[in-house]
Amino acid sequence: MTEQRVRGTLRAAAALLAASALISGCGVLPGGTGGSPGPVVVMTWAPVGTNGTNMDGMLAMAQVYEKYANDRGGLGGRKLKVLTCNEHDTIIGVRTCAQEANDAGAVAVVGSYSEQGADFVSALETYDIPYIGGYGITQDEFQSIESYPINGGLPALLAGNGRQLADLCSRVTLVRPDTTTGDQFPSFIDDGLRAGGSSDAKDLRTPDTATEYTATAEQAVGRNKSSDCVSAVLGDHTSTFFDSLRHVGDKPAKVRVSSVLGSVTQSLVDSTGGANSPLENAYVTGWYPPSSDPQWNGMKAAVAKYAFGDDRIDVDDPGPQTTWIAYTVLDEVISAIKGKSSLSRLVLEKAMDHTTNLSTGGLTPPLGWTDQDLHGIVPGYSRLVNTKVTYQQVRNGRLVAARPGFIDLNATLTRNSRSGG
């Protein structure tokens, strides 16, 4: 039996013992009175007002789901109480947020974003707080048994981008942040390129806080052939790079452009000219269906009702989308737990550990976190449960599906991890 299974079994046993002791002692779990359930307290955190990537839309979406769920009777009859926290993109910030979640009795941190993976995971493990549906930007989210990811994180997103471009480009240049997180990007995009029979990408590191990228853009353009592609993955600063790319040299850049969803969104295409945007015809890889897909209508209706005029929420952005899906998962799991007593962290973890084939309404493939659901195919990503992505392209100013449905990268990631790629 693997260490992960042993620890999971021990944790599940502890959850059962804790629940049994509480029920036998007073008939209900803490938070309820006379059998009435107390609120389900959770937290969502994200960076706001930083020089890096900001995700205040995720905090706003969590507040939308709180109102949406409570208007529908809560989660399995329990009122939802959402706490939000700005983690400031700092180690102190995430530790402070984790402390606040613990002090408030939160049973989970849900649908959040942080690049301080090692520190927030360590804090959550100290308090035994599960992390449900994080954005997937750090490797740590795919290692901790407290974490329940809903997408394929960087491995799937970047390998998918490489596989998408392998069929389209003779050469690929990757422009990515010169950070610890960015250092993971080249190996994953190369996995996808190799799977498609292409050579590794040229790796261009650059600050993700720059105000212009002229020098980097000149290197990326290189020989300036239409058969070459440039994939820029710089978060909030991707638009700045593409603007610099557009103004390089005396002639327009002929290279084709690409990115991943999050670095490129529909709102970015709109703000840079729509059909006349430099992103027209760009190739984009995402975790989820295009925002134009009808499967997002439920989320959009909730935002229109509960956050009308709140400009923090961009329904086309994968940050708020991830938060919506994460809360959908939480809703489904809690609603399936029998009984009306309030939840503990261990009871919720036990329920998550036994969840499989959970539907998110087509926004992701069916999800689960049992031993059978964990792929374990990428070294350091033992909690990976979803290896599927979507291929999209900007056409006539709209991000649309370049191929229908999800593309499974399980074989690509498995082959390259076994070959040492």
C-alpha positions as CSV (number, residue, x, y, z in Angstrom):
1,M,0.0,0.0,0.0
2,T,1.4,3.5,-0.9
3,E,2.2,6.1,1.7
4,Q,-0.6,8.2,0.3
5,R,-3.1,5.4,0.7
6,V,-1.9,4.7,4.3
7,R,-2.2,8.3,5.3
8,G,-5.6,8.6,3.6
9,T,-6.9,5.4,5.4
10,L,-5.7,6.7,8.7
11,R,-7.3,10.1,8.1
12,A,-10.6,8.5,7.1
13,A,-10.5,6.3,10.2
14,A,-9.9,9.3,12.4
15,A,-12.8,11.1,10.8
16,L,-15.1,8.2,11.5
17,L,-13.9,7.9,15.1
18,A,-14.3,11.7,15.7
19,A,-17.8,11.7,14.2
20,S,-18.8,8.6,16.3
21,A,-17.5,10.1,19.5
22,L,-19.3,13.4,18.9
23,I,-22.6,11.8,18.0
24,S,-22.5,9.3,20.9
25,G,-21.7,12.2,23.3
26,C,-24.4,14.7,22.4
27,G,-26.4,13.4,19.5
28,V,-25.2,16.2,17.1
29,L,-21.9,17.6,15.8
30,P,-20.8,21.0,17.0
31,G,-22.6,24.0,15.5
32,G,-26.1,22.6,15.7
33,T,-28.7,23.1,18.4
34,G,-31.2,20.4,19.0
35,G,-30.3,18.7,15.7
36,S,-30.4,21.9,13.7
37,P,-27.2,22.3,11.5
38,G,-24.9,25.2,12.0
39,P,-23.5,27.1,9.0
40,V,-20.8,25.7,6.7
41,V,-17.9,28.1,7.2
42,V,-15.3,28.2,4.4
43,M,-12.7,30.6,3.1
44,T,-11.6,31.8,-0.3
45,W,-8.3,33.6,-0.6
46,A,-6.5,35.3,-3.5
47,P,-4.0,38.1,-4.2
48,V,-5.4,41.6,-4.6
49,G,-3.6,44.9,-5.3
50,T,-0.2,43.3,-6.0
51,N,2.4,43.9,-8.7
52,G,1.9,40.3,-9.9
53,T,-1.2,38.4,-11.0
54,N,-4.3,39.5,-9.1
55,M,-7.5,37.5,-8.6
56,D,-10.0,39.6,-6.8
57,G,-12.6,38.2,-9.1
58,M,-12.3,34.8,-7.3
59,L,-13.2,36.5,-4.0
60,A,-16.2,38.2,-5.6
61,M,-17.3,34.9,-7.1
62,A,-17.2,33.2,-3.8
63,Q,-19.5,35.8,-2.4
64,V,-21.8,35.3,-5.3
65,Y,-22.0,31.6,-4.6
66,E,-22.8,32.2,-0.9
67,K,-25.9,34.2,-1.9
68,Y,-26.8,31.8,-4.7
69,A,-26.5,28.8,-2.4
70,N,-28.4,30.3,0.5
71,D,-31.2,31.4,-1.7
72,R,-31.6,27.7,-2.7
73,G,-31.6,26.5,0.9
74,G,-27.9,26.3,1.5
75,L,-25.6,23.3,1.1
76,G,-27.6,20.2,2.0
77,G,-29.8,22.3,4.2
78,R,-26.9,24.1,5.9
79,K,-26.4,27.8,5.5
80,L,-23.1,28.7,3.7
81,K,-20.9,31.4,5.3
82,V,-18.0,32.5,3.1
83,L,-14.9,34.3,4.4
84,T,-12.6,36.1,2.0
85,C,-8.9,37.0,2.5
86,N,-6.3,38.9,0.5
87,E,-3.2,36.8,0.7
88,H,-1.1,39.7,-0.8
89,D,1.1,37.3,-2.8
90,T,3.3,36.9,0.3
91,I,4.3,34.2,2.7
92,I,3.0,36.2,5.6
93,G,-0.2,36.8,3.8
94,V,-1.1,33.2,3.2
95,R,-0.1,32.2,6.7
96,T,-2.3,35.0,8.1
97,C,-5.3,33.9,5.9
98,A,-4.8,30.2,7.0
99,Q,-4.8,31.4,10.7
100,E,-8.0,33.3,10.1
101,A,-9.6,30.3,8.5
102,N,-8.6,28.1,11.4
103,D,-9.8,30.7,14.1
104,A,-13.2,31.0,12.3
105,G,-13.7,27.3,12.3
106,A,-13.6,27.0,8.5
107,V,-14.1,23.5,7.2
108,A,-12.3,24.2,4.0
109,V,-10.5,26.7,1.8
110,V,-12.3,26.7,-1.5
111,G,-11.6,28.0,-5.1
112,S,-8.6,30.0,-4.2
113,Y,-5.3,31.3,-5.8
114,S,-1.9,31.6,-4.4
115,E,1.6,31.2,-5.7
116,Q,3.0,30.6,-2.2
117,G,2.2,26.9,-2.5
118,A,4.7,25.4,0.0
119,D,3.7,27.9,2.7
120,F,0.0,27.8,2.4
121,V,0.0,24.0,2.1
122,S,2.1,23.7,5.3
123,A,-0.2,26.0,7.1
124,L,-3.3,24.1,6.0
125,E,-1.8,20.8,6.9
126,T,-1.0,22.2,10.4
127,Y,-4.7,23.0,10.9
128,D,-5.9,20.0,8.9
129,I,-8.0,22.2,6.6
130,P,-8.8,20.8,3.2
131,Y,-8.1,22.8,0.1
132,I,-10.8,22.3,-2.5
133,G,-10.5,23.4,-6.1
134,G,-7.5,25.7,-5.9
135,Y,-6.5,27.4,-9.2
136,G,-3.7,24.8,-9.8
137,I,-0.8,27.2,-10.3
138,T,1.6,25.5,-7.9
139,Q,3.0,22.0,-7.7
140,D,2.2,21.8,-4.0
141,E,-1.5,21.7,-4.7
142,F,-1.0,18.4,-6.4
143,Q,1.1,16.8,-3.6
144,S,-0.7,17.5,-0.3
145,I,-3.4,15.0,0.9
146,E,-5.3,18.0,2.1
147,S,-5.7,19.2,-1.5
148,Y,-8.5,18.3,-3.9
149,P,-7.7,19.7,-7.3
150,I,-10.4,20.1,-10.0
151,N,-8.2,20.8,-13.1
152,G,-4.9,19.6,-14.4
153,G,-2.9,22.6,-13.3
154,L,0.3,23.5,-15.2
155,P,1.1,20.0,-16.4
156,A,-2.1,19.6,-18.4
157,L,-2.4,23.3,-19.4
158,L,1.1,23.7,-20.8
159,A,1.5,20.2,-22.2
160,G,-1.8,20.8,-23.9
161,N,-0.5,24.1,-25.3
162,G,2.6,22.3,-26.6
163,R,0.5,19.5,-28.1
164,Q,-1.8,22.0,-29.8
165,L,1.1,24.0,-31.3
166,A,3.0,20.9,-32.4
167,D,0.6,20.5,-35.3
168,L,0.8,24.1,-36.3
169,C,4.3,25.5,-35.8
170,S,7.8,24.6,-37.1
171,R,9.3,26.4,-34.1
172,V,7.9,27.5,-30.8
173,T,9.2,30.2,-28.4
174,L,7.9,30.2,-24.8
175,V,7.8,33.6,-23.0
176,R,7.3,33.0,-19.4
177,P,8.0,34.6,-16.0
178,D,11.4,34.4,-14.4
179,T,10.1,32.9,-11.2
180,T,10.1,29.6,-9.4
181,T,6.7,28.8,-10.7
182,G,7.7,29.9,-14.2
183,D,10.7,27.5,-14.1
184,Q,8.2,24.6,-14.4
185,F,6.7,25.9,-17.7
186,P,9.3,24.7,-20.2
187,S,9.3,21.0,-19.3
188,F,5.5,20.8,-19.6
189,I,5.2,22.6,-22.9
190,D,8.1,20.5,-24.2
191,D,6.1,17.3,-23.2
192,G,3.3,18.3,-25.5
193,L,5.6,19.4,-28.4
194,R,7.5,16.1,-28.2
195,A,4.3,14.1,-28.2
196,G,3.4,15.8,-31.5
197,G,6.9,15.1,-32.9
198,S,8.2,18.7,-32.6
199,S,11.4,20.1,-31.1
200,D,11.5,21.7,-27.6
201,A,10.5,25.3,-27.3
202,K,13.0,28.2,-27.0
203,D,12.8,29.3,-23.4
204,L,12.6,33.1,-22.9
205,R,12.5,34.2,-19.2
206,T,11.3,37.7,-18.4
207,P,10.0,39.6,-15.4
208,D,6.3,39.2,-15.0
209,T,6.0,42.7,-13.5
210,A,7.5,44.7,-16.5
211,T,5.7,47.7,-18.0
212,E,7.1,46.8,-21.5
213,Y,8.7,43.9,-23.2
214,T,10.3,45.3,-26.3
215,A,13.7,43.4,-25.9
216,T,11.9,40.2,-25.1
217,A,9.5,40.6,-28.0
218,E,12.4,41.1,-30.4
219,Q,14.0,37.9,-29.3
220,A,10.7,36.1,-29.5
221,V,10.1,37.2,-33.1
222,G,13.4,35.8,-34.2
223,R,13.4,35.1,-37.9
224,N,9.8,36.4,-38.1
225,K,8.2,33.6,-40.1
226,S,4.6,32.8,-40.2
227,S,5.4,29.1,-39.6
228,D,6.8,30.0,-36.2
229,C,4.8,30.5,-33.0
230,V,5.2,32.5,-29.8
231,S,3.4,31.3,-26.7
232,A,3.4,33.9,-23.9
233,V,2.3,32.9,-20.4
234,L,2.7,35.9,-18.2
235,G,-0.6,36.2,-16.4
236,D,-1.9,39.8,-16.1
237,H,1.2,41.0,-18.1
238,T,0.6,38.9,-21.2
239,S,-1.3,41.7,-22.8
240,T,1.7,44.0,-22.2
241,F,3.9,41.5,-24.0
242,F,1.7,41.2,-27.0
243,D,1.4,44.9,-27.3
244,S,5.3,45.1,-27.4
245,L,5.3,42.3,-29.9
246,R,2.9,44.2,-32.2
247,H,5.4,47.2,-32.3
248,V,8.6,45.3,-32.9
249,G,10.6,46.4,-35.9
250,D,9.6,48.1,-39.1
251,K,7.3,45.3,-40.3
252,P,4.4,43.6,-38.5
253,A,5.3,40.4,-36.7
254,K,4.4,37.4,-38.9
255,V,4.8,34.9,-36.1
256,R,1.6,33.2,-34.9
257,V,0.7,33.9,-31.2
258,S,-0.5,31.5,-28.5
259,S,-1.1,31.4,-24.8
260,V,-3.2,29.7,-22.2
261,L,-6.5,30.7,-20.7
262,G,-6.0,33.1,-17.9
263,S,-3.1,34.8,-19.6
264,V,-5.5,35.4,-22.5
265,T,-9.3,35.9,-21.9
266,Q,-12.2,37.1,-23.9
267,S,-12.2,40.4,-22.1
268,L,-8.5,40.9,-23.2
269,V,-9.5,40.2,-26.8
270,D,-12.3,42.7,-26.5
271,S,-10.1,45.4,-24.9
272,T,-7.4,45.1,-27.6
273,G,-9.7,45.5,-30.6
274,G,-12.0,42.4,-30.9
275,A,-11.7,41.1,-34.4
276,N,-8.9,43.7,-35.0
277,S,-7.0,42.6,-31.9
278,P,-3.4,41.4,-32.3
279,L,-4.8,38.3,-30.7
280,E,-7.0,37.5,-33.7
281,N,-6.3,33.8,-34.7
282,A,-4.3,33.2,-31.5
283,Y,-4.3,29.6,-30.3
284,V,-5.3,29.2,-26.6
285,T,-5.4,26.1,-24.4
286,G,-7.8,26.0,-21.4
287,W,-9.0,23.8,-18.7
288,Y,-12.6,24.5,-19.3
289,P,-15.1,25.0,-22.2
290,P,-15.0,28.5,-23.9
291,S,-17.0,31.1,-22.0
292,S,-19.4,31.2,-24.9
293,D,-20.5,27.6,-24.1
294,P,-24.1,27.3,-22.8
295,Q,-22.8,25.2,-19.9
296,W,-21.7,28.5,-18.3
297,N,-25.2,30.0,-18.4
298,G,-25.9,29.0,-14.8
299,M,-22.8,30.8,-13.5
300,K,-23.6,33.9,-15.6
301,A,-27.2,34.0,-14.4
302,A,-26.0,33.9,-10.8
303,V,-23.5,36.7,-11.4
304,A,-26.1,38.8,-13.1
305,K,-28.5,38.3,-10.2
306,Y,-26.2,38.6,-7.2
307,A,-23.3,40.8,-8.5
308,F,-24.8,43.0,-11.1
309,G,-22.3,45.9,-11.8
310,D,-19.5,44.3,-9.8
311,D,-16.6,44.8,-12.1
312,R,-14.3,42.5,-10.1
313,I,-15.9,39.5,-11.8
314,D,-15.0,38.6,-15.4
315,V,-17.1,35.6,-16.2
316,D,-14.7,34.8,-19.1
317,D,-11.7,34.5,-16.7
318,P,-10.7,31.1,-15.4
319,G,-10.2,32.5,-11.9
320,P,-13.8,33.1,-11.2
321,Q,-14.7,30.1,-13.3
322,T,-12.5,27.9,-11.1
323,T,-14.1,29.3,-8.0
324,W,-17.6,28.6,-9.3
325,I,-16.7,25.0,-10.1
326,A,-14.9,24.5,-6.8
327,Y,-18.1,25.7,-4.9
328,T,-20.2,23.4,-7.1
329,V,-18.0,20.5,-6.0
330,L,-18.4,21.5,-2.4
331,D,-22.1,21.9,-2.8
332,E,-22.5,18.4,-4.4
333,V,-20.3,16.7,-1.8
334,I,-21.9,18.3,1.3
335,S,-25.4,17.7,-0.1
336,A,-24.6,14.0,-0.4
337,I,-23.6,13.7,3.3
338,K,-26.4,12.2,5.3
339,G,-27.6,13.8,8.4
340,K,-28.3,17.4,9.4
341,S,-25.5,18.0,11.9
342,S,-22.8,20.6,11.2
343,L,-19.6,19.5,9.5
344,S,-16.1,19.0,10.8
345,R,-13.0,19.2,8.7
346,L,-12.4,15.5,9.1
347,V,-15.9,14.6,8.1
348,L,-15.7,16.7,5.0
349,E,-12.2,15.2,4.1
350,K,-13.7,11.7,4.5
351,A,-16.5,12.6,2.1
352,M,-14.1,14.0,-0.4
353,D,-11.8,11.0,-0.2
354,H,-14.8,8.8,-1.1
355,T,-16.1,11.0,-3.9
356,T,-15.9,9.7,-7.5
357,N,-17.6,10.4,-10.8
358,L,-18.9,13.8,-9.6
359,S,-20.5,15.9,-12.3
360,T,-19.9,19.6,-12.7
361,G,-22.5,19.9,-15.4
362,G,-19.9,19.5,-18.2
363,L,-17.6,22.3,-17.1
364,T,-15.0,19.6,-16.3
365,P,-14.9,15.8,-16.9
366,P,-16.4,13.8,-14.0
367,L,-14.2,14.3,-10.9
368,G,-13.2,12.2,-8.0
369,W,-10.4,11.8,-5.4
370,T,-10.4,8.1,-4.5
371,D,-7.3,6.0,-5.0
372,Q,-8.7,4.9,-8.4
373,D,-9.1,8.6,-9.5
374,L,-5.6,9.7,-8.7
375,H,-3.5,9.4,-11.9
376,G,0.0,9.7,-10.3
377,I,1.6,9.9,-13.7
378,V,3.6,13.1,-13.3
379,P,6.4,13.1,-10.8
380,G,5.5,15.5,-8.0
381,Y,1.8,15.7,-9.0
382,S,0.4,12.6,-7.2
383,R,-3.0,14.3,-6.6
384,L,-3.6,14.9,-10.3
385,V,-7.1,13.7,-11.2
386,N,-8.0,15.6,-14.3
387,T,-5.7,15.5,-17.4
388,K,-8.1,17.0,-19.9
389,V,-8.0,20.4,-21.6
390,T,-9.8,22.3,-24.3
391,Y,-8.3,23.8,-27.5
392,Q,-9.6,27.2,-28.4
393,Q,-8.8,29.9,-30.9
394,V,-9.7,33.6,-31.3
395,R,-11.9,33.9,-34.4
396,N,-13.7,37.1,-35.4
397,G,-12.9,38.5,-32.0
398,R,-14.3,35.6,-30.1
399,L,-12.7,32.7,-28.2
400,V,-14.3,29.6,-29.6
401,A,-13.6,25.9,-29.5
402,A,-10.9,24.9,-32.0
403,R,-11.8,21.3,-31.4
404,P,-15.0,20.1,-29.7
405,G,-15.0,18.7,-26.2
406,F,-12.1,17.8,-24.0
407,I,-8.7,16.5,-25.2
408,D,-7.1,13.9,-22.8
409,L,-3.4,14.3,-22.2
410,N,-3.1,11.3,-20.0
411,A,-1.0,9.4,-22.6
412,T,1.1,12.4,-23.3
413,L,2.0,13.1,-19.7
414,T,2.5,9.4,-19.0
415,R,4.8,8.8,-21.9
416,N,6.9,11.8,-21.2
417,S,7.2,11.2,-17.4
418,R,8.3,7.6,-18.1
419,S,10.9,8.8,-20.6
420,G,12.3,11.3,-18.1
421,G,10.9,14.3,-20.1
